[in-house]
Amino acid sequence: MDRRPVRILLQTTIPVTEDDWSIARFSKLGALLAAQRDAQGRPLYEVTQRDRGPLGAPDPVLSTLDASDFDQLWLFAVDAGDGLAPEDCAAISRFRARGGGLLVTRDHMDLGSSVRRLAGLGSAHHFHSTNPDPDPVKRQVDDPFTTYISWPNFHSGANGDFQEIEVVGATHPVLANERSPTGAIRFLPSHPHEGGIGAPEGEGARVIARGRSQVTGAPFNIAVAFEPGERGGPGLAQSTFHHFADYNWDTRAGSPSFVDEPPGDALQRCPEALADTHRYALNVAAWLAGSRGDAGPET
């Protein structure tokens, strides 16, 4: 029996904007996923990459996502709070309720706060002005260098460098790596001001990975997994979209003009860290695919 590829939508919450974090700045992720093959040489994934339509109206794809043939949505919330219309959030919520896989990621402070209206995964994201972290210790500035950005803004390192992560509890499939000496992913891209996430009660969610501030030493959550079940398909809340951005995988790809922090290049100089970064993305895709990911990704 023919096996169709898992259909993945890589999607931002802003219209096409050259000097911003548009979907073109996640091209390396798209290429990595599209290159995967099963044992018979057939594509594992069919990848669609797009920015949202004009603001002020429902997006034509997101607002009908539950009626589409997509299997996964990777939502990069790069907006200032207005990136998702109520109709978009409702359809995305129905998409996961009918079994779709969903990754939702944002960045510092209030960036991407339109995801708060999403059922389940929206409540995992803590912002400065809405749904702040219940722990007052985490409601304070961590990155002291980019002074116009307030909390949450955990400093895990420079763009282009990498951080060593902590596996929380039993190693989740998203973090598994049989080629690692620990059996788990150890490294992910760093970023000067990561956002805040947590595991909401009653949602079948748990924190699976943490980072640590390079400035204050404070621990912060990197990934929260929502297990599939009666609430819907698998979901993953991620602290920052910079774990997947071209610029963070290789700063030679360039960034929007408003990025003014000095970059690093340690990720490109450390094969183990780059391999972990790629493995993490492939693990996410396979886990979000559920039973449709049985063939497994290849690197």
Order of alpha helices (4+ residues) and beta strands (2+ residues): beta-alpha-beta-beta-alpha-beta-beta-beta-beta-beta-beta-beta-beta-beta-alpha-alpha-alpha
